[in-house]
């Protein structure tokens, strides 16, 4: 019984000793792999065929989207996997070691550039030592990363309810299509480690290959949608409130002397909100922002309201109705037939008598009501059309 126990213990100790890898094993393995290794040569075993490189983009953080600069900043990593048969070994010789982690200083790695970047042009992973994982069968897995700032032409038509689609274009410059072949690891990027942005939501992403001239491009496409709560509270709601309040200047008594000042105050308020919106948009926005266009129309209508107010104030201080334009008097008299029917009795032959019954007060009051109704109709129609467009489409 004791002998059996002794043999079992020896077997366990022996198996542990076999499975154990020492630092000398790893050092010998590293020296044997990198000895006489030429990292300048593309590691395609058959040089007549392109080296197959699998890739996957893993976004980590969306840092910002600058509308005025038309740029997007993204912290991401790119997982690149290929096979290099010069980096194979027999695990039993090195303590059954099947994987090792080394730096990329002594092995070939693909130098990938961000083509549409707006910062300094340099290979991805060049500014930091990213380790590579080697397998005994020659498979190499390398995951460099960084902060990628790319050019992204923006479509601000529906701002602040807009969605943007940006592309990150990666490529190996100087390496032709016949030398390397990229294979995406799936249709979408790896979103496992992605952290949500407070201003933008990721609606979709995809990765694919695009052949351009003599190089192969790796395209990572990111679709984002803005969270519009801030702009709704700061810009849209005040604009709508001012727009609905603007025609009410025609209800103020003319003698109060506040009509023109209130109308001009609201007009200047539109100018301030217009400046806020314009500062958030690129100067060459094409197509033009619909919200900006609506605010310009509301501002123009506000200016027309100020002109209408000045007109009614001018007529209010007229003493003789005969000095008022005859067409305006005729129009107001027709409106008075509804509002002041007791003053409009009689046939058409008695029209001169009816004209004499009209007063300046009737003309001013009719113009106030008419201007207010027309202003509300135009404003409400404009706002409804805008809301329907941004919501339905």
C-alpha positions in Angstrom: 0.0 0.0 0.0 2.8 2.4 0.9 4.5 1.5 -2.4 1.4 2.4 -4.4 1.1 5.7 -2.6 4.8 6.5 -3.3 4.4 5.8 -7.0 1.3 8.0 -7.2 3.2 10.9 -5.5 6.1 10.5 -7.8 3.8 10.5 -10.8 2.2 13.7 -9.7 5.6 15.4 -9.0 6.9 14.2 -12.4 3.8 15.5 -14.2 4.1 18.9 -12.5 7.8 19.1 -13.4 7.0 18.3 -17.0 4.3 21.0 -17.2 6.4 23.7 -15.6 8.0 26.3 -17.8 11.0 28.2 -16.5 12.2 31.6 -17.5 15.1 29.9 -19.2 12.7 28.0 -21.4 11.1 31.2 -22.5 14.4 32.9 -23.0 15.7 30.1 -25.1 12.4 30.1 -27.1 12.6 33.8 -27.7 16.3 33.6 -28.8 15.6 30.7 -31.1 12.6 32.4 -32.7 14.3 35.8 -33.3 17.7 34.5 -34.3 18.3 35.2 -38.0 14.7 36.5 -38.2 14.2 39.2 -40.8 11.3 41.4 -39.8 11.4 43.4 -43.0 10.1 40.5 -45.0 6.4 39.9 -45.3 5.9 36.5 -43.6 3.9 34.8 -46.4 5.2 31.3 -46.7 4.3 31.1 -50.3 5.4 34.5 -51.6 3.3 34.1 -54.8 0.1 34.3 -52.6 -0.9 37.2 -50.4 -0.6 37.0 -46.6 -4.0 36.6 -45.1 -4.6 39.0 -42.1 -7.8 38.8 -40.1 -8.9 42.0 -38.4 -11.5 43.4 -36.1 -12.0 46.9 -34.8 -12.9 47.3 -31.1 -14.2 50.8 -30.2 -13.6 51.7 -26.6 -14.7 55.3 -26.1 -16.3 57.8 -28.4 -14.5 61.0 -27.2 -16.3 63.7 -29.2 -17.9 64.8 -32.5 -17.0 68.3 -33.6 -19.6 69.7 -35.9 -17.8 72.9 -36.8 -14.5 71.0 -37.6 -16.3 68.0 -39.0 -14.2 65.6 -37.1 -14.8 62.6 -34.8 -12.5 61.3 -32.1 -12.6 57.6 -31.1 -10.4 55.6 -28.8 -10.2 52.1 -30.3 -8.1 49.0 -30.8 -7.5 46.9 -33.9 -7.0 43.2 -33.5 -4.8 41.8 -36.3 -4.2 38.1 -36.6 -1.9 36.4 -39.2 0.3 33.3 -39.5 4.1 33.4 -39.6 5.6 30.0 -40.1 9.0 31.3 -39.1 7.7 31.7 -35.5 6.7 28.0 -34.9 8.2 25.7 -32.3 7.6 22.4 -30.6 6.0 22.9 -27.2 7.5 19.8 -25.6 11.0 21.2 -26.0 10.1 24.4 -24.1 8.2 22.9 -21.2 4.9 22.5 -23.1 4.7 26.3 -23.7 2.1 26.9 -26.4 1.8 30.7 -26.2 4.2 33.5 -25.4 3.8 37.3 -25.1 6.6 39.4 -26.6 7.1 42.9 -27.9 7.0 43.6 -31.6 10.5 45.0 -31.9 11.9 41.8 -33.4 9.0 40.4 -35.5 7.1 41.6 -38.6 4.0 43.5 -37.9 1.6 45.3 -40.4 2.1 49.1 -40.3 -1.5 50.3 -40.5 -2.2 54.0 -41.0 -5.4 56.0 -40.6 -5.9 57.5 -44.0 -8.5 60.1 -43.2 -6.9 61.2 -39.9 -6.5 64.9 -39.2 -3.6 64.6 -36.7 0.0 63.5 -37.3 0.3 60.7 -39.8 2.0 57.7 -38.2 1.5 53.9 -37.9 -1.0 52.7 -35.4 0.8 51.5 -32.2 4.0 53.3 -33.1 3.8 55.6 -30.0 3.3 52.8 -27.4 4.7 49.3 -27.0 1.8 46.9 -27.7 2.6 43.3 -27.0 1.9 40.4 -29.4 0.8 36.9 -28.6 2.6 34.1 -30.4 1.2 30.6 -30.7 3.3 27.5 -31.3 1.8 27.0 -34.7 2.9 30.5 -35.9 -0.3 32.4 -35.3 0.4 36.0 -34.3 -2.3 38.1 -32.5 -1.4 41.8 -32.2 -3.9 44.5 -30.9 -2.6 48.0 -31.2 -4.8 51.0 -30.3 -4.9 54.7 -29.9 -7.0 57.8 -30.1 -8.2 58.1 -33.7 -9.3 61.5 -34.9 -10.8 61.3 -38.4 -12.5 63.6 -40.9 -16.2 63.1 -40.9 -18.3 65.3 -43.3 -21.5 66.0 -41.4 -25.1 66.3 -42.5 -26.7 69.0 -40.3 -30.1 69.1 -42.0 -32.1 67.8 -39.0 -29.9 69.4 -36.3 -30.4 68.7 -33.3 -32.3 65.6 -34.3 -29.5 64.5 -36.7 -27.7 61.3 -37.2 -24.2 61.0 -38.6 -22.2 58.2 -40.3 -18.5 58.4 -40.0 -15.8 56.2 -41.5 -12.3 55.3 -40.2 -10.2 54.3 -43.2 -7.2 52.1 -42.4 -4.6 50.9 -44.9 -1.0 49.7 -45.2 0.7 52.2 -47.5 3.3 50.8 -49.8 2.0 47.2 -49.6 0.1 46.1 -52.7 -3.0 44.0 -53.0 -1.0 41.0 -54.1 1.1 41.1 -50.9 -1.6 41.1 -48.2 -5.3 40.1 -48.0 -7.5 41.3 -45.2 -10.4 39.3 -43.8 -12.9 40.9 -41.4 -13.7 38.9 -38.2 -17.5 39.5 -38.6 -19.6 42.2 -40.1 -19.5 44.4 -37.0 -16.8 45.6 -34.7 -16.3 44.3 -31.1 -18.4 46.4 -28.9 -17.8 44.4 -25.7 -15.6 47.1 -24.1 -17.3 50.2 -25.5 -18.3 53.0 -23.1 -21.5 55.0 -24.0 -21.1 58.7 -24.8 -23.4 61.1 -22.9 -24.2 63.2 -26.1 -24.3 60.5 -28.8 -25.8 57.0 -29.1 -24.3 54.4 -31.3 -27.0 53.1 -33.6 -24.9 50.9 -35.9 -21.4 49.9 -36.9 -19.8 47.7 -39.5 -16.4 46.8 -40.9 -15.6 45.8 -44.4 -12.9 45.8 -47.1 -12.6 48.3 -49.9 -10.1 47.9 -52.8 -8.7 51.2 -54.0 -6.2 51.4 -56.8 -3.3 49.2 -55.6 -4.0 49.1 -51.9 -6.6 47.5 -49.7 -8.5 49.7 -47.2 -10.0 48.6 -43.9 -13.2 50.6 -43.4 -14.9 50.9 -40.0 -18.2 52.7 -40.3 -19.8 54.1 -37.2 -23.4 55.5 -37.1 -24.3 57.8 -34.3 -27.4 59.7 -33.2 -27.4 62.9 -31.2 -29.3 63.2 -27.9 -31.2 66.4 -28.5 -32.5 67.2 -25.0 -30.0 70.1 -24.4 -30.8 71.9 -27.6 -34.6 71.3 -27.2 -34.5 73.0 -23.8 -32.0 75.8 -24.7 -33.0 76.7 -28.2 -36.2 75.1 -29.6 -38.5 75.6 -26.6 -37.6 79.3 -26.2 -37.9 79.9 -29.9 -41.4 78.4 -30.0 -42.5 80.4 -27.0 -41.2 83.7 -28.4 -42.8 82.8 -31.7 -46.2 82.3 -30.1 -45.8 85.4 -28.0 -44.8 87.7 -30.8 -48.2 88.3 -32.4 -49.6 89.2 -29.0 -48.1 92.7 -29.4 -51.2 93.6 -31.4 -53.3 93.1 -28.3 -51.3 95.8 -26.3 -53.1 99.2 -26.1 -51.5 101.6 -28.6 -51.4 104.3 -25.9 -49.2 102.1 -23.7 -46.2 102.8 -25.9 -44.8 99.3 -25.4 -45.8 97.8 -28.8 -42.7 98.7 -30.8 -40.3 98.1 -27.9 -41.7 94.6 -27.2 -41.6 93.7 -30.9 -38.0 94.8 -31.2 -37.0 92.9 -28.0 -38.4 89.7 -29.4 -36.7 90.3 -32.8 -33.3 90.8 -31.0 -34.0 87.6 -29.0 -34.3 85.7 -32.2 -30.9 87.1 -33.3 -29.3 85.8 -30.1 -30.7 82.3 -30.6 -29.7 82.4 -34.3 -26.2 83.1 -33.2 -26.2 80.1 -30.8 -27.4 77.7 -33.5 -24.9 79.1 -36.0 -22.0 78.6 -33.6 -22.8 74.9 -33.4 -22.8 74.4 -37.2 -20.0 74.3 -39.7 -19.8 77.4 -41.9 -20.0 75.3 -45.1 -23.0 73.2 -44.0 -24.5 71.5 -47.0 -27.4 70.9 -46.9 -28.3 73.9 -44.8 -29.6 73.2 -41.3 -33.4 73.2 -41.3 -33.7 74.7 -37.8 -31.5 77.6 -38.9 -33.7 78.1 -42.0 -36.9 78.0 -39.8 -35.4 80.5 -37.3 -34.5 82.9 -40.2 -38.1 82.7 -41.5 -39.4 83.3 -37.9 -37.0 86.3 -37.6 -38.2 87.7 -40.9 -41.9 87.3 -39.8 -41.0 89.0 -36.6 -39.6 91.9 -38.6 -42.8 92.1 -40.6 -44.8 92.1 -37.3 -42.7 95.1 -36.1 -43.6 96.8 -39.4 -47.3 96.1 -38.8 -47.1 97.5 -35.3 -45.5 100.7 -36.6 -48.2 100.9 -39.2 -51.0 100.6 -36.7 -49.4 103.1 -34.3 -49.1 105.5 -37.2 -52.8 105.1 -38.2 -53.8 105.4 -34.5 -52.6 109.0 -34.4 -54.4 110.0 -37.6 -57.3 112.4 -36.9 -59.0 112.4 -40.2 -60.0 109.1 -41.8 -59.9 110.8 -45.2 -56.1 110.8 -45.0 -55.9 107.0 -44.9 -55.5 105.1 -48.1 -58.9 104.6 -49.8 -58.2 100.9 -50.6 -57.4 100.2 -46.9 -60.6 102.0 -45.9 -62.6 100.0 -48.4 -61.1 96.7 -47.1 -61.7 97.6 -43.5 -65.3 98.6 -44.2 -66.0 95.2 -45.7 -64.5 93.6 -42.5 -66.7 96.0 -40.4 -69.8 94.6 -42.1 -69.1 91.5 -40.0 -67.8 93.1 -36.8 -69.9 96.3 -36.9 -73.1 95.3 -38.7 -75.1 98.1 -37.1 -72.9 100.6 -38.9 -73.2 98.9 -42.3 -76.9 98.8 -42.8 -78.2 100.0 -46.1 -77.6 99.4 -49.8 -74.5 99.9 -51.9 -75.8 103.4 -52.9 -75.4 104.4 -49.2 -71.7 103.5 -49.1 -70.5 107.1 -48.7 -72.7 107.4 -45.6 -71.2 104.1 -44.3 -67.7 105.4 -45.0 -68.4 108.4 -42.8 -69.5 106.1 -40.0 -66.1 104.4 -39.9 -63.5 105.7 -37.5 -59.8 105.5 -37.2 -60.3 103.3 -34.1 -62.2 100.7 -36.3 -59.4 100.7 -38.8 -56.6 100.2 -36.2 -58.6 97.5 -34.4 -59.3 95.6 -37.6 -55.7 95.7 -38.7 -54.5 94.5 -35.3 -56.8 91.5 -35.4 -55.9 90.8 -39.0 -52.2 91.0 -38.5 -52.4 88.8 -35.4 -54.5 86.1 -37.1 -52.2 86.0 -40.2 -49.1 85.9 -38.0 -50.4 83.0 -36.0 -51.4 81.0 -39.1 -48.0 81.4 -40.7 -46.0 80.7 -37.5 -48.1 77.6 -36.5 -47.9 76.3 -40.1 -44.2 76.7 -40.2 -43.6 75.1 -36.8 -45.9 72.1 -37.6 -44.2 71.6 -40.9 -40.8 71.6 -39.2 -41.8 69.1 -36.5 -43.5 66.8 -39.0 -40.3 66.8 -41.2 -37.8 66.0 -38.4 -40.1 63.4 -36.7 -41.5 61.5 -39.7 -38.4 61.6 -41.9 
